[in-house]
Amino acid sequence: YDRLMAIATSPIIALYRAIAIAQRDGTVRGLEAIDSIAKRDLLEGYPFYHAARGELELRRGNDAKARDPFQAAMVAARNAEERRFYESRVAACEAPTAEATALRRTAGG
């Protein structure tokens, strides 16, 4: 992603780079990379931007901080299937149950 950023800088490429950083270096570094995206405001209507932040917060165990990004992703969802998925993530944030723990494991947390 560093090479791609040098060729074609965009907020979406920066987002996917941040996700890769989170996978390699941990959730805190991934969130820092998301926060440092130039022109981040251009991603407000992109559901995966909000979902990435929500997933990283959920993996850190910050259910309360994960809820709002998942709700934003739900609003920005492009179809009913995406919306249902984000609804399940919001539910995981609101009810720390065995199901929520399973969802975290599915997310890699």
KOLSE-366208 format. One line per 4 residues: for each residue x negated, y, z negated of C-alpha. Coordinates in nm, 3 decimals. Layout:
REM residues N
X,Y,Z | ...;
//
This chain:
REM residues 109
0.000,0.000,0.000 | -0.292,0.235,-0.054 | -0.389,0.196,0.311 | -0.031,0.239,0.425;
-0.001,0.554,0.215 | -0.308,0.693,0.392 | -0.146,0.630,0.730 | 0.218,0.714,0.666;
0.289,0.884,0.337 | 0.652,0.873,0.231 | 0.843,0.848,-0.096 | 0.970,0.500,-0.002;
0.620,0.368,0.062 | 0.510,0.527,-0.266 | 0.799,0.351,-0.442 | 0.696,0.011,-0.308;
0.338,0.088,-0.404 | 0.458,0.165,-0.758 | 0.641,-0.168,-0.771 | 0.322,-0.346,-0.661;
0.129,-0.160,-0.929 | 0.383,-0.276,-1.188 | 0.338,-0.635,-1.076 | -0.040,-0.607,-1.094;
-0.097,-0.373,-1.389 | 0.223,-0.389,-1.594 | 0.546,-0.202,-1.634 | 0.401,0.110,-1.797;
0.165,0.166,-1.505 | 0.447,0.101,-1.260 | 0.668,0.359,-1.430 | 0.381,0.608,-1.426;
0.340,0.547,-1.054 | 0.712,0.604,-0.998 | 0.696,0.927,-1.198 | 0.407,1.048,-0.982;
0.585,1.003,-0.648 | 0.577,1.325,-0.450 | 0.919,1.441,-0.332 | 1.087,1.188,-0.563;
1.410,1.383,-0.524 | 1.440,1.242,-0.171 | 1.493,0.900,-0.327 | 1.800,0.998,-0.532;
2.039,0.835,-0.283 | 1.823,0.523,-0.244 | 1.956,0.248,-0.473 | 1.625,0.063,-0.493;
1.456,0.368,-0.647 | 1.694,0.360,-0.942 | 1.692,-0.020,-0.956 | 1.312,-0.029,-0.973;
1.309,0.207,-1.269 | 1.587,0.009,-1.437 | 1.412,-0.324,-1.385 | 1.086,-0.195,-1.528;
1.258,-0.049,-1.834 | 1.453,-0.373,-1.881 | 1.130,-0.574,-1.862 | 0.985,-0.351,-2.134;
1.287,-0.427,-2.350 | 1.420,-0.070,-2.322 | 1.779,-0.166,-2.254 | 1.912,0.183,-2.329;
1.666,0.345,-2.086 | 1.742,0.085,-1.819 | 2.118,0.143,-1.825 | 2.130,0.487,-1.658;
1.907,0.393,-1.362 | 2.116,0.081,-1.300 | 2.433,0.291,-1.310 | 2.276,0.531,-1.059;
2.183,0.235,-0.838 | 2.542,0.111,-0.863 | 2.671,0.449,-0.742 | 2.418,0.454,-0.456;
2.479,0.088,-0.362 | 2.537,0.035,0.007 | 2.781,-0.253,-0.022 | 2.997,-0.448,-0.267;
2.736,-0.721,-0.319 | 2.470,-0.470,-0.426 | 2.723,-0.297,-0.649 | 2.812,-0.626,-0.823;
2.443,-0.701,-0.879 | 2.381,-0.361,-1.038 | 2.696,-0.402,-1.249 | 2.546,-0.724,-1.385;
2.226,-0.537,-1.470 | 2.423,-0.266,-1.652 | 2.601,-0.542,-1.845 | 2.264,-0.694,-1.935;
2.162,-0.359,-2.081 | 2.481,-0.321,-2.282 | 2.506,-0.670,-2.428 | 2.174,-0.822,-2.535;
2.302,-1.180,-2.519 | 2.159,-1.507,-2.397 | 2.284,-1.405,-2.050 | 2.088,-1.078,-2.068;
1.777,-1.266,-2.172 | 1.823,-1.498,-1.877 | 1.861,-1.198,-1.645 | 1.535,-1.058,-1.782;
1.359,-1.385,-1.709 | 1.500,-1.376,-1.356 | 1.356,-1.026,-1.322 | 1.017,-1.149,-1.432;
1.024,-0.989,-1.776;
//
